[in-house]
Amino acid sequence: MFNFDYSYLSLPEKFYSITKPNVNSCAKVFLLNNQICNKFKLKINKEEELIKLLFSNKKYRKSYAQAYAGHQFGYFTKLGDGRAIILGEHITKDNKRFDIQIKGAGRTQYSRNGDGKATFGSMLKEYLMSEAMHYLNISSSRSLAVIKTGENIYRTSKEEGSILVRIMKSHIRVGTFEYASYFGSSEDLKKITTYSINRLFPEISKSDNHSLTLLELVMQKQIDLVVDWMRVGFIHGVINTDNTSISGESFDYGPCAFMNTYDPETVYSSIDYNGRYAFGNQPKIIKWNILRFAEALLPIIHKNKEKSIQLAQSVINKFDAIWKKKYYGMMLKKIGFKNNHTGLYTLIDELLNLMKKLKLDYTNTFYLLSQNNFNKSQISSNSDFIKWEKKWQDSIKKTNCMKEAKHLMNKYNPVFIPRNYIVDEAIKKAVNGDMTSINKLLEILSNPYQYQDDLKGFMKPPTANFEECFQTYCGT
């Protein structure tokens, strides 16, 4: 049984709209996450019980959609949960709070011209991707279940309707603060700030300037998150401010994908025409988003506008140095260095340049470096790579032993990622009734750092033709 609370409803009504899910009576659970059930002590003996638990209990009468705004591809707009409804905030036995949100259960006040529904394939993708990110040790929303609604919805063609049950620490985002700042009063802004701090970062209450400390903490969390994305070659695809959570969780897995051949300009999203959210642009974009967060907080950082700008800028000015230190620190771990020496940064830059020049697979190259039979691989025959490898090995000997270095590399370099072509094929089969591939993929991705000899096929990059033509979509 969920232990629901509704603390978000203590905020002014402009921040939410009470919304009831519109769920077909013949809805059935298609995919259930037993690991999540165990974590939350949910005793679900039959999948039908989850439907009752989520939608039929009369205790849960306060479900709501959240209002927020956001910069989408750089342009500001008023938004809100157009197809998502929070059923409640589940309080665990150790007093931790999680939003239980459903996506695809019908229109809300913020749906505009949409129907509030979701396609089966897109909800399967979010389930798979969010679980993959979790097991890659990256802060992420989790997926409890995919539910078939038993109705058809229409996009470019007729598709099965579906609901995803999503779990997050919080769905408060940078866009929530933009909404408060643009469309509310300074009092509204203070209330969402106080609420967010009390819910997510109670330690901030000891600081002299709560809003400024919140800005700095959210900036640190977002830097940590995007560094982790870069570590595994993940491209979110749509890092709008409304998709930037202040809790530092990855969420909304629509046009996301994993990079194969290394190229910082890699884009898969069908709507990212100018490459705004390309792999290599993600650090710049998250800084841009944090700037928008700072702007939203200005009215309450200090009563004097100029002083407020000065204080906010003092935080933003730290971004580049923090990013550089954390990014190179992480990348050095990927090649076996536990200490963050600035003198080693050129090793990373040179390696990435070689990977781009030689069109090497991002995941497999880092994995091969950690293997004892590295010299048998095809990349070792390149003279520039041989020079880099010698420099790398000499540097390892000065700071560490190769055995310890490779042990460290194995912790930070996944063997398996959700390869785009494998995900695409598994979802297509599942939509057609065959869950074999998606179940196998979920099993593999639950242990992504452990090599298995019989799974070499899942390490294989896509064909050049697939890579050239493949696009991802928002999945609405």
C-alpha positions as CSV (number, residue, x, y, z in Angstrom):
1,M,0.0,0.0,0.0
2,F,1.2,3.5,-0.8
3,N,1.6,5.8,2.1
4,F,0.6,9.0,0.3
5,D,1.0,12.6,1.5
6,Y,0.3,15.8,-0.4
7,S,2.8,18.4,0.9
8,Y,2.9,20.1,-2.5
9,L,-0.7,21.1,-2.1
10,S,0.4,23.4,0.8
11,L,1.7,25.8,-1.9
12,P,-0.5,28.4,-3.5
13,E,-3.0,27.0,-6.0
14,K,-1.3,28.6,-9.0
15,F,1.4,25.9,-8.7
16,Y,-0.9,22.9,-9.4
17,S,-4.3,21.8,-10.6
18,I,-6.3,19.0,-8.9
19,T,-6.6,16.4,-11.7
20,K,-8.2,13.0,-11.8
21,P,-6.7,10.3,-14.1
22,N,-8.8,9.1,-16.9
23,V,-8.1,5.4,-17.0
24,N,-9.9,2.8,-19.1
25,S,-11.6,0.1,-17.1
26,C,-9.8,-2.6,-19.1
27,A,-6.3,-1.2,-18.4
28,K,-3.8,-3.9,-17.6
29,V,-0.3,-3.9,-16.2
30,F,2.1,-5.0,-19.0
31,L,5.5,-4.5,-17.3
32,L,6.0,-4.4,-13.5
33,N,9.3,-3.6,-11.8
34,N,9.6,-6.1,-9.0
35,Q,12.8,-4.5,-7.7
36,I,10.9,-1.3,-7.1
37,C,8.1,-3.2,-5.5
38,N,10.6,-4.7,-3.1
39,K,12.3,-1.4,-2.4
40,F,9.0,0.3,-1.5
41,K,7.6,-2.8,0.3
42,L,4.7,-2.9,-2.1
43,K,3.0,-6.3,-1.7
44,I,1.5,-6.8,-5.1
45,N,0.6,-10.5,-5.6
46,K,-1.3,-9.9,-8.8
47,E,-0.7,-7.2,-11.4
48,E,-4.4,-6.3,-11.2
49,E,-3.7,-5.2,-7.6
50,L,-1.5,-2.4,-8.9
51,I,-4.3,-1.0,-11.0
52,K,-6.5,-1.0,-7.9
53,L,-3.7,0.4,-5.8
54,L,-3.1,3.3,-8.2
55,F,-6.6,4.2,-9.5
56,S,-9.4,2.6,-7.4
57,N,-8.6,3.5,-3.8
58,K,-10.9,6.3,-2.6
59,K,-8.3,7.6,-0.2
60,Y,-6.3,9.0,-3.1
61,R,-8.5,12.0,-4.1
62,K,-5.9,14.7,-4.3
63,S,-4.0,13.8,-7.4
64,Y,-2.6,16.8,-9.2
65,A,-0.8,18.2,-12.3
66,Q,2.0,20.7,-11.7
67,A,2.2,24.1,-13.3
68,Y,5.6,25.4,-14.5
69,A,7.2,27.4,-17.3
70,G,10.4,26.8,-19.2
71,H,12.8,27.8,-21.9
72,Q,12.3,25.3,-24.7
73,F,15.2,25.5,-27.3
74,G,16.0,28.9,-25.8
75,Y,12.4,30.3,-26.0
76,F,10.4,31.0,-22.9
77,T,6.9,29.6,-22.6
78,K,4.2,28.9,-20.0
79,L,3.8,25.1,-19.6
80,G,2.6,22.5,-17.1
81,D,2.0,18.8,-16.9
82,G,0.1,18.2,-20.1
83,R,0.0,14.4,-19.7
84,A,1.4,13.7,-16.3
85,I,-0.4,13.5,-12.9
86,I,1.1,13.0,-9.5
87,L,-1.0,10.6,-7.6
88,G,0.7,11.4,-4.3
89,E,4.0,11.6,-2.5
90,H,4.8,8.2,-1.0
91,I,6.5,8.3,2.4
92,T,8.7,5.3,3.0
93,K,9.3,3.7,6.4
94,D,12.6,5.5,6.7
95,N,10.7,8.8,6.1
96,K,11.9,9.4,2.5
97,R,9.5,11.1,0.1
98,F,8.9,10.2,-3.5
99,D,6.5,11.5,-6.1
100,I,4.4,8.7,-7.7
101,Q,3.5,10.1,-11.1
102,I,1.6,8.7,-14.0
103,K,2.2,9.7,-17.6
104,G,-0.5,9.2,-20.3
105,A,-3.7,9.2,-18.2
106,G,-5.5,11.9,-20.0
107,R,-5.9,15.7,-20.3
108,T,-5.0,18.1,-17.6
109,Q,-5.5,21.9,-17.3
110,Y,-2.1,22.3,-19.1
111,S,-2.6,20.0,-22.0
112,R,-3.4,22.8,-24.5
113,N,-4.3,21.0,-27.7
114,G,-3.0,17.6,-26.6
115,D,-5.0,14.6,-25.6
116,G,-2.8,13.8,-22.5
117,K,-2.3,10.3,-23.7
118,A,1.0,8.4,-24.4
119,T,2.0,5.7,-26.9
120,F,2.9,2.2,-25.7
121,G,6.3,2.3,-27.5
122,S,7.3,5.7,-25.9
123,M,6.5,4.5,-22.4
124,L,8.4,1.3,-22.9
125,K,11.4,3.4,-23.9
126,E,11.2,5.6,-20.8
127,Y,10.9,2.5,-18.6
128,L,14.0,0.9,-20.3
129,M,16.1,4.1,-20.3
130,S,15.4,5.1,-16.8
131,E,16.3,1.7,-15.5
132,A,19.4,1.6,-17.6
133,M,20.5,5.0,-16.1
134,H,19.8,3.8,-12.6
135,Y,22.1,0.7,-13.1
136,L,24.8,2.9,-14.7
137,N,24.9,4.6,-11.3
138,I,23.4,7.9,-12.6
139,S,20.8,9.8,-10.7
140,S,17.5,9.2,-12.4
141,S,13.7,8.8,-12.2
142,R,12.7,5.1,-11.9
143,S,9.8,3.3,-13.6
144,L,7.4,1.2,-11.5
145,A,5.2,-0.1,-14.4
146,V,4.0,0.2,-17.9
147,I,0.2,-0.1,-18.2
148,K,-1.7,-0.8,-21.4
149,T,-4.8,1.4,-21.3
150,G,-6.8,-0.8,-23.8
151,E,-7.5,2.1,-26.1
152,N,-6.1,3.3,-29.4
153,I,-4.6,6.8,-29.8
154,Y,-3.7,8.6,-32.9
155,R,-0.3,10.1,-33.8
156,T,1.1,9.7,-37.3
157,S,-0.8,6.4,-37.2
158,K,-3.0,4.4,-34.8
159,E,-1.1,3.2,-31.8
160,E,-1.8,1.5,-28.5
161,G,-2.3,3.8,-25.5
162,S,-0.2,3.4,-22.4
163,I,0.6,4.8,-19.0
164,L,4.0,4.9,-17.3
165,V,4.2,4.9,-13.5
166,R,7.2,7.0,-12.6
167,I,9.0,7.6,-9.3
168,M,11.2,10.6,-8.5
169,K,12.4,12.4,-5.4
170,S,10.7,15.5,-6.8
171,H,9.4,16.9,-10.1
172,I,10.3,20.4,-9.1
173,R,12.3,21.9,-11.9
174,V,14.1,25.1,-12.9
175,G,10.9,25.9,-14.9
176,T,8.9,25.8,-11.7
177,F,10.9,28.7,-10.4
178,E,10.7,30.5,-13.7
179,Y,6.9,30.1,-13.5
180,A,6.9,31.6,-9.9
181,S,9.1,34.5,-11.0
182,Y,7.3,35.4,-14.2
183,F,3.7,34.7,-13.2
184,G,3.6,34.9,-9.5
185,S,4.5,37.4,-6.7
186,S,7.8,37.5,-4.7
187,E,5.8,35.8,-2.0
188,D,5.0,32.9,-4.3
189,L,8.7,32.7,-5.2
190,K,9.6,32.6,-1.5
191,K,7.1,29.9,-0.9
192,I,8.3,27.5,-3.6
193,T,11.9,28.2,-2.5
194,T,11.2,27.5,1.2
195,Y,9.1,24.4,0.2
196,S,11.9,23.0,-2.0
197,I,14.6,23.6,0.6
198,N,12.5,21.9,3.4
199,R,11.7,19.0,1.1
200,L,15.0,18.3,-0.6
201,F,17.8,20.2,1.0
202,P,16.9,20.9,4.7
203,E,20.6,21.5,5.4
204,I,20.3,24.8,3.6
205,S,18.2,26.2,6.4
206,K,21.4,26.8,8.3
207,S,22.9,29.1,5.6
208,D,22.8,32.9,5.8
209,N,21.2,33.3,2.3
210,H,18.9,30.4,1.5
211,S,18.2,31.3,-2.1
212,L,21.8,31.8,-3.0
213,T,22.8,28.6,-1.3
214,L,20.1,26.8,-3.2
215,L,21.4,28.2,-6.5
216,E,24.9,26.9,-5.7
217,L,23.7,23.5,-4.6
218,V,21.5,23.0,-7.7
219,M,24.4,24.1,-9.9
220,Q,26.7,21.5,-8.2
221,K,24.1,18.7,-8.6
222,Q,23.5,19.5,-12.3
223,I,27.2,19.6,-13.0
224,D,27.6,16.2,-11.3
225,L,24.6,14.8,-13.4
226,V,25.9,16.0,-16.7
227,V,29.4,14.9,-16.0
228,D,27.9,11.4,-15.5
229,W,26.0,11.7,-18.8
230,M,29.3,12.5,-20.6
231,R,30.9,9.6,-18.8
232,V,28.7,7.1,-20.5
233,G,28.0,8.9,-23.8
234,F,24.4,9.8,-23.0
235,I,22.6,12.5,-24.9
236,H,19.4,13.7,-23.2
237,G,18.2,15.4,-26.4
238,V,16.0,18.1,-24.9
239,I,17.6,19.8,-21.9
240,N,15.0,22.5,-21.6
241,T,14.7,24.3,-18.3
242,D,11.5,22.4,-17.7
243,N,13.5,19.2,-18.0
244,T,16.1,20.3,-15.5
245,S,15.2,19.0,-12.0
246,I,16.6,20.8,-9.0
247,S,17.0,17.4,-7.3
248,G,19.6,16.5,-9.9
249,E,17.7,13.6,-11.3
250,S,17.6,12.7,-15.0
251,F,14.1,12.4,-16.3
252,D,11.9,12.6,-19.4
253,Y,13.5,10.1,-21.7
254,G,11.9,11.1,-25.0
255,P,14.5,11.9,-27.7
256,C,17.4,10.6,-25.6
257,A,20.0,8.2,-27.0
258,F,23.5,6.9,-26.4
259,M,26.4,7.9,-28.6
260,N,28.1,5.2,-30.6
261,T,31.0,6.7,-32.7
262,Y,32.6,9.5,-30.7
263,D,31.7,12.9,-32.1
264,P,30.8,15.9,-29.8
265,E,28.4,17.1,-32.4
266,T,26.3,14.0,-32.3
267,V,22.5,14.7,-32.3
268,Y,19.7,12.1,-32.7
269,S,16.7,14.2,-31.8
270,S,14.4,14.9,-34.8
271,I,13.5,18.4,-33.6
272,D,17.0,19.5,-32.6
273,Y,17.7,21.0,-36.1
274,N,20.6,23.2,-35.0
275,G,22.3,20.8,-32.6
276,R,21.6,22.9,-29.6
277,Y,21.5,19.8,-27.4
278,A,24.3,17.8,-29.1
279,F,26.5,15.6,-26.9
280,G,29.3,18.2,-26.6
281,N,27.0,21.1,-26.0
282,Q,25.4,19.6,-22.8
283,P,27.8,21.4,-20.4
284,K,27.1,24.8,-22.0
285,I,23.4,24.2,-22.0
286,I,23.3,23.2,-18.3
287,K,25.2,26.4,-17.5
288,W,22.7,28.3,-19.6
289,N,19.8,26.7,-17.6
290,I,21.4,27.5,-14.3
291,L,21.7,31.1,-15.4
292,R,17.9,31.0,-16.0
293,F,17.5,29.6,-12.5
294,A,19.6,32.4,-11.1
295,E,17.5,35.0,-12.9
296,A,14.3,33.5,-11.5
297,L,15.7,33.7,-8.0
298,L,17.0,37.3,-8.2
299,P,14.0,38.9,-6.5
300,I,14.6,37.0,-3.3
301,I,18.4,36.7,-3.3
302,H,18.7,40.3,-2.0
303,K,16.2,43.1,-1.8
304,N,18.6,45.4,-3.7
305,K,18.5,44.4,-7.4
306,E,22.1,45.2,-8.2
307,K,23.4,43.4,-5.1
308,S,21.2,40.4,-6.0
309,I,22.7,40.3,-9.5
310,Q,26.2,40.6,-8.1
311,L,25.6,37.7,-5.6
312,A,24.1,35.4,-8.2
313,Q,26.9,36.2,-10.7
314,S,29.4,35.3,-8.0
315,V,27.9,31.7,-8.0
316,I,27.7,31.4,-11.8
317,N,31.3,32.6,-12.1
318,K,32.4,29.4,-10.3
319,F,30.7,27.1,-12.9
320,D,33.5,26.8,-15.5
321,A,36.2,26.0,-12.9
322,I,34.0,23.5,-11.1
323,W,32.9,21.9,-14.4
324,K,36.5,21.5,-15.6
325,K,37.7,19.9,-12.4
326,K,34.8,17.5,-12.1
327,Y,34.7,16.6,-15.8
328,Y,38.4,15.9,-16.1
329,G,38.4,14.2,-12.7
330,M,35.8,11.8,-14.0
331,M,37.4,11.3,-17.4
332,L,40.7,10.5,-15.7
333,K,39.0,7.8,-13.8
334,K,37.9,6.4,-17.1
335,I,41.5,5.9,-18.1
336,G,42.7,4.7,-14.6
337,F,43.8,7.8,-12.7
338,K,42.3,8.2,-9.2
339,N,43.9,11.6,-8.6
340,N,42.8,14.7,-10.5
341,H,46.2,16.1,-11.9
342,T,45.8,19.0,-14.2
343,G,48.9,17.9,-16.0
344,L,47.1,14.8,-17.2
345,Y,44.2,16.6,-18.8
346,T,45.9,16.6,-22.2
347,L,45.8,12.8,-22.1
348,I,42.0,13.1,-22.2
349,D,41.9,15.7,-24.9
350,E,44.3,13.8,-27.1
351,L,42.4,10.5,-26.7
352,L,39.1,12.1,-27.6
353,N,40.6,13.8,-30.6
354,L,42.0,10.5,-31.8
355,M,38.6,8.8,-31.2
356,K,36.9,11.4,-33.3
357,K,39.5,11.2,-36.0
358,L,39.5,7.4,-36.2
359,K,35.7,7.2,-35.7
360,L,36.0,5.0,-32.7
361,D,33.1,3.7,-30.7
362,Y,33.0,5.7,-27.4
363,T,31.9,2.9,-25.0
364,N,34.0,0.1,-26.6
365,T,37.2,2.2,-26.7
366,F,37.2,2.9,-23.0
367,Y,36.3,-0.7,-22.3
368,L,39.2,-2.0,-24.5
369,L,41.7,0.2,-22.7
370,S,41.0,-1.7,-19.5
371,Q,41.5,-5.1,-21.0
372,N,44.7,-7.1,-20.9
373,N,44.4,-8.1,-24.6
374,F,44.2,-4.5,-25.7
375,N,47.1,-4.8,-28.2
376,K,45.0,-7.3,-30.2
377,S,42.3,-4.7,-30.9
378,Q,42.1,-3.0,-34.2
379,I,42.7,0.5,-32.8
380,S,46.2,-0.4,-31.5
381,S,47.5,-0.6,-35.1
382,N,47.2,3.2,-35.6
383,S,50.6,5.0,-35.1
384,D,49.1,8.0,-33.4
385,F,47.2,5.8,-31.0
386,I,50.3,3.8,-30.2
387,K,52.1,7.0,-29.3
388,W,49.2,8.0,-27.0
389,E,49.0,4.5,-25.5
390,K,52.7,4.7,-24.5
391,K,52.3,8.1,-23.0
392,W,49.3,6.9,-21.1
393,Q,51.0,3.8,-19.8
394,D,54.1,5.8,-18.7
395,S,51.9,8.2,-16.8
396,I,50.1,5.3,-15.1
397,K,53.4,3.9,-13.9
398,K,54.3,7.2,-12.3
399,T,51.1,7.5,-10.3
400,N,49.7,4.0,-10.0
401,C,50.1,0.4,-11.1
402,M,48.3,-0.8,-14.2
403,K,46.3,-3.5,-12.2
404,E,44.9,-0.8,-9.9
405,A,44.2,1.5,-12.8
406,K,42.2,-1.1,-14.7
407,H,40.2,-1.9,-11.6
408,L,39.3,1.7,-11.4
409,M,38.5,1.9,-15.1
410,N,36.1,-1.1,-14.8
411,K,34.1,0.9,-12.2
412,Y,33.5,3.9,-14.5
413,N,33.4,2.3,-18.0
414,P,30.3,0.3,-18.8
415,V,30.5,-2.7,-21.0
416,F,26.9,-2.5,-22.1
417,I,24.8,0.5,-22.9
418,P,21.3,0.7,-24.4
419,R,22.5,0.7,-28.0
420,N,20.0,2.7,-30.1
421,Y,19.4,0.0,-32.7
422,I,18.9,-2.7,-30.1
423,V,16.5,-0.6,-28.1
424,D,14.6,0.3,-31.3
425,E,14.3,-3.3,-32.4
426,A,13.3,-4.5,-28.9
427,I,10.5,-1.9,-28.6
428,K,9.2,-2.7,-32.1
429,K,9.0,-6.4,-31.1
430,A,7.3,-5.6,-27.8
431,V,4.7,-3.4,-29.5
432,N,4.0,-6.4,-31.7
433,G,3.5,-8.7,-28.7
434,D,7.0,-10.2,-28.3
435,M,8.7,-9.2,-25.0
436,T,11.6,-11.6,-25.3
437,S,14.1,-9.0,-26.5
438,I,13.1,-6.2,-24.1
439,N,13.2,-8.6,-21.1
440,K,16.7,-9.7,-22.2
441,L,17.8,-6.2,-22.6
442,L,16.5,-5.2,-19.2
443,E,18.4,-8.1,-17.7
444,I,21.7,-7.1,-19.4
445,L,21.4,-3.4,-18.5
446,S,20.8,-4.3,-14.8
447,N,24.5,-5.3,-14.7
448,P,26.2,-3.0,-17.3
449,Y,29.7,-3.1,-15.9
450,Q,30.2,-6.9,-16.0
451,Y,31.5,-8.4,-19.2
452,Q,29.9,-11.7,-20.3
453,D,31.4,-13.6,-23.2
454,D,28.0,-14.8,-24.6
455,L,26.8,-11.2,-24.8
456,K,29.3,-9.8,-27.3
457,G,26.5,-9.0,-29.7
458,F,25.2,-6.4,-27.4
459,M,28.5,-4.5,-27.6
460,K,28.4,-4.3,-31.4
461,P,27.9,-0.7,-32.7
462,P,25.2,-0.2,-35.3
463,T,25.8,-0.1,-39.1
464,A,26.8,3.2,-40.6
465,N,23.5,3.2,-42.5
466,F,21.5,2.9,-39.3
467,E,23.5,5.5,-37.5
468,E,23.1,8.0,-40.4
469,C,19.3,7.5,-40.6
470,F,18.4,7.0,-36.9
471,Q,16.3,9.7,-35.2
472,T,14.6,9.9,-31.8
473,Y,11.3,11.6,-31.0
474,C,9.6,13.2,-28.0
475,G,7.3,10.2,-27.9
476,T,4.1,12.1,-27.1
